[in-house]
């Protein structure tokens, strides 16, 4: 039975997944349906975490909008995620950046990775 599940999950994977990691600032181009129209809305912020595997993998992006922190969790292989564009690479030493939720202003920044 697990072979059947693996085949179904493999069929749902995207061919090309954008290369990004935790701490990166990304732009997520998400499809939004409003009635019978469909448009693309950009959500730009810092990646707090990536979790799961295979077609169930998700990532959480955090941004501040009008002084209020907004987090959104996106499924990586969803057809509603048009593309993910990396704005800048972040230098972090841990897998989950939950500590950024308690920080405001300059303390909430992630250092940029120079390559």
SEBAFI-987229 format. One record per residue (C-alpha): chain; x, y, z; residue in one letter. Coordinates in nm, 3 decimals, decimal comma, always signed. Layout:
<rec kette="A" xx="X" yy="Y" zz="Z" rest="a"/>
...
//
This chain:
<rec kette="A" xx="+0,000" yy="+0,000" zz="+0,000" rest="x"/>
<rec kette="A" xx="+0,283" yy="+0,242" zz="+0,069" rest="x"/>
<rec kette="A" xx="+0,403" yy="+0,198" zz="-0,292" rest="x"/>
<rec kette="A" xx="+0,067" yy="+0,322" zz="-0,418" rest="x"/>
<rec kette="A" xx="+0,082" yy="+0,626" zz="-0,189" rest="x"/>
<rec kette="A" xx="+0,437" yy="+0,704" zz="-0,303" rest="x"/>
<rec kette="A" xx="+0,329" yy="+0,693" zz="-0,669" rest="x"/>
<rec kette="A" xx="+0,038" yy="+0,930" zz="-0,604" rest="x"/>
<rec kette="A" xx="+0,262" yy="+1,171" zz="-0,411" rest="x"/>
<rec kette="A" xx="+0,529" yy="+1,162" zz="-0,683" rest="x"/>
<rec kette="A" xx="+0,268" yy="+1,261" zz="-0,941" rest="x"/>
<rec kette="A" xx="+0,175" yy="+1,569" zz="-0,736" rest="x"/>
<rec kette="A" xx="+0,531" yy="+1,706" zz="-0,706" rest="x"/>
<rec kette="A" xx="+0,637" yy="+2,012" zz="-0,906" rest="x"/>
<rec kette="A" xx="+0,907" yy="+1,957" zz="-1,166" rest="x"/>
<rec kette="A" xx="+1,125" yy="+2,246" zz="-1,050" rest="x"/>
<rec kette="A" xx="+1,128" yy="+2,380" zz="-0,695" rest="x"/>
<rec kette="A" xx="+1,302" yy="+2,709" zz="-0,627" rest="x"/>
<rec kette="A" xx="+1,613" yy="+2,680" zz="-0,410" rest="x"/>
<rec kette="A" xx="+1,570" yy="+2,872" zz="-0,084" rest="x"/>
<rec kette="A" xx="+1,632" yy="+2,805" zz="+0,283" rest="x"/>
<rec kette="A" xx="+1,542" yy="+2,934" zz="+0,629" rest="x"/>
<rec kette="A" xx="+1,642" yy="+3,297" zz="+0,685" rest="x"/>
<rec kette="A" xx="+1,610" yy="+3,397" zz="+0,320" rest="x"/>
<rec kette="A" xx="+1,392" yy="+3,691" zz="+0,219" rest="x"/>
<rec kette="A" xx="+1,160" yy="+3,565" zz="-0,053" rest="x"/>
<rec kette="A" xx="+0,875" yy="+3,686" zz="-0,272" rest="x"/>
<rec kette="A" xx="+0,597" yy="+3,429" zz="-0,298" rest="x"/>
<rec kette="A" xx="+0,371" yy="+3,475" zz="-0,599" rest="x"/>
<rec kette="A" xx="+0,038" yy="+3,324" zz="-0,492" rest="x"/>
<rec kette="A" xx="-0,275" yy="+3,281" zz="-0,701" rest="x"/>
<rec kette="A" xx="-0,591" yy="+3,429" zz="-0,550" rest="x"/>
<rec kette="A" xx="-0,943" yy="+3,360" zz="-0,677" rest="x"/>
<rec kette="A" xx="-1,199" yy="+3,638" zz="-0,645" rest="x"/>
<rec kette="A" xx="-1,531" yy="+3,525" zz="-0,785" rest="x"/>
<rec kette="A" xx="-1,460" yy="+3,413" zz="-1,140" rest="x"/>
<rec kette="A" xx="-1,134" yy="+3,610" zz="-1,171" rest="x"/>
<rec kette="A" xx="-0,788" yy="+3,491" zz="-1,080" rest="x"/>
<rec kette="A" xx="-0,493" yy="+3,714" zz="-1,001" rest="x"/>
<rec kette="A" xx="-0,144" yy="+3,686" zz="-0,856" rest="x"/>
<rec kette="A" xx="-0,054" yy="+3,855" zz="-0,528" rest="x"/>
<rec kette="A" xx="+0,303" yy="+3,892" zz="-0,401" rest="x"/>
<rec kette="A" xx="+0,385" yy="+3,813" zz="-0,035" rest="x"/>
<rec kette="A" xx="+0,740" yy="+3,919" zz="+0,059" rest="x"/>
<rec kette="A" xx="+0,904" yy="+3,828" zz="+0,389" rest="x"/>
<rec kette="A" xx="+1,156" yy="+3,615" zz="+0,578" rest="x"/>
<rec kette="A" xx="+1,129" yy="+3,235" zz="+0,574" rest="x"/>
<rec kette="A" xx="+1,085" yy="+3,123" zz="+0,937" rest="x"/>
<rec kette="A" xx="+1,073" yy="+2,749" zz="+0,880" rest="x"/>
<rec kette="A" xx="+1,049" yy="+2,465" zz="+0,631" rest="x"/>
<rec kette="A" xx="+0,887" yy="+2,144" zz="+0,742" rest="x"/>
<rec kette="A" xx="+0,755" yy="+1,817" zz="+0,609" rest="x"/>
<rec kette="A" xx="+0,869" yy="+1,625" zz="+0,310" rest="x"/>
<rec kette="A" xx="+0,762" yy="+1,506" zz="-0,032" rest="x"/>
<rec kette="A" xx="+0,442" yy="+1,675" zz="-0,154" rest="x"/>
<rec kette="A" xx="+0,345" yy="+1,772" zz="+0,203" rest="x"/>
<rec kette="A" xx="+0,636" yy="+2,013" zz="+0,249" rest="x"/>
<rec kette="A" xx="+0,540" yy="+2,360" zz="+0,371" rest="x"/>
<rec kette="A" xx="+0,723" yy="+2,681" zz="+0,451" rest="x"/>
<rec kette="A" xx="+0,626" yy="+2,980" zz="+0,665" rest="x"/>
<rec kette="A" xx="+0,696" yy="+3,339" zz="+0,561" rest="x"/>
<rec kette="A" xx="+0,674" yy="+3,636" zz="+0,800" rest="x"/>
<rec kette="A" xx="+0,645" yy="+4,004" zz="+0,713" rest="x"/>
<rec kette="A" xx="+0,541" yy="+4,319" zz="+0,896" rest="x"/>
<rec kette="A" xx="+0,248" yy="+4,506" zz="+0,749" rest="x"/>
<rec kette="A" xx="+0,164" yy="+4,844" zz="+0,904" rest="x"/>
<rec kette="A" xx="+0,357" yy="+4,753" zz="+1,218" rest="x"/>
<rec kette="A" xx="+0,178" yy="+4,419" zz="+1,263" rest="x"/>
<rec kette="A" xx="+0,352" yy="+4,086" zz="+1,207" rest="x"/>
<rec kette="A" xx="+0,181" yy="+3,866" zz="+0,948" rest="x"/>
<rec kette="A" xx="+0,273" yy="+3,502" zz="+0,893" rest="x"/>
<rec kette="A" xx="+0,154" yy="+3,280" zz="+0,614" rest="x"/>
<rec kette="A" xx="+0,223" yy="+2,910" zz="+0,563" rest="x"/>
<rec kette="A" xx="+0,246" yy="+2,795" zz="+0,202" rest="x"/>
<rec kette="A" xx="+0,248" yy="+2,440" zz="+0,065" rest="x"/>
<rec kette="A" xx="+0,563" yy="+2,413" zz="-0,146" rest="x"/>
<rec kette="A" xx="+0,416" yy="+2,198" zz="-0,424" rest="x"/>
<rec kette="A" xx="+0,076" yy="+2,369" zz="-0,439" rest="x"/>
<rec kette="A" xx="-0,055" yy="+2,485" zz="-0,778" rest="x"/>
<rec kette="A" xx="-0,158" yy="+2,809" zz="-0,603" rest="x"/>
<rec kette="A" xx="+0,210" yy="+2,901" zz="-0,556" rest="x"/>
<rec kette="A" xx="+0,312" yy="+3,039" zz="-0,894" rest="x"/>
<rec kette="A" xx="+0,680" yy="+3,093" zz="-0,813" rest="x"/>
<rec kette="A" xx="+0,919" yy="+3,175" zz="-0,530" rest="x"/>
<rec kette="A" xx="+1,181" yy="+3,442" zz="-0,588" rest="x"/>
<rec kette="A" xx="+1,477" yy="+3,483" zz="-0,350" rest="x"/>
<rec kette="A" xx="+1,542" yy="+3,852" zz="-0,279" rest="x"/>
<rec kette="A" xx="+1,836" yy="+3,800" zz="-0,043" rest="x"/>
<rec kette="A" xx="+2,007" yy="+3,512" zz="+0,134" rest="x"/>
<rec kette="A" xx="+2,011" yy="+3,506" zz="+0,512" rest="x"/>
<rec kette="A" xx="+2,289" yy="+3,387" zz="+0,742" rest="x"/>
<rec kette="A" xx="+2,129" yy="+3,180" zz="+1,017" rest="x"/>
<rec kette="A" xx="+2,245" yy="+2,896" zz="+1,237" rest="x"/>
<rec kette="A" xx="+1,920" yy="+2,721" zz="+1,316" rest="x"/>
<rec kette="A" xx="+1,636" yy="+2,549" zz="+1,132" rest="x"/>
<rec kette="A" xx="+1,344" yy="+2,739" zz="+1,283" rest="x"/>
<rec kette="A" xx="+1,350" yy="+3,113" zz="+1,349" rest="x"/>
<rec kette="A" xx="+1,066" yy="+3,134" zz="+1,603" rest="x"/>
<rec kette="A" xx="+1,261" yy="+3,390" zz="+1,807" rest="x"/>
<rec kette="A" xx="+1,196" yy="+3,653" zz="+1,537" rest="x"/>
<rec kette="A" xx="+0,832" yy="+3,669" zz="+1,647" rest="x"/>
<rec kette="A" xx="+0,926" yy="+3,847" zz="+1,970" rest="x"/>
<rec kette="A" xx="+1,156" yy="+4,100" zz="+1,808" rest="x"/>
<rec kette="A" xx="+1,075" yy="+4,440" zz="+1,659" rest="x"/>
<rec kette="A" xx="+1,272" yy="+4,681" zz="+1,440" rest="x"/>
<rec kette="A" xx="+1,642" yy="+4,628" zz="+1,372" rest="x"/>
<rec kette="A" xx="+1,659" yy="+4,331" zz="+1,609" rest="x"/>
<rec kette="A" xx="+1,417" yy="+4,142" zz="+1,384" rest="x"/>
<rec kette="A" xx="+1,660" yy="+4,152" zz="+1,089" rest="x"/>
<rec kette="A" xx="+1,855" yy="+3,854" zz="+0,963" rest="x"/>
<rec kette="A" xx="+2,214" yy="+3,915" zz="+0,853" rest="x"/>
<rec kette="A" xx="+2,277" yy="+3,881" zz="+0,481" rest="x"/>
<rec kette="A" xx="+2,495" yy="+3,597" zz="+0,358" rest="x"/>
<rec kette="A" xx="+2,780" yy="+3,730" zz="+0,144" rest="x"/>
<rec kette="A" xx="+2,897" yy="+3,490" zz="-0,125" rest="x"/>
//
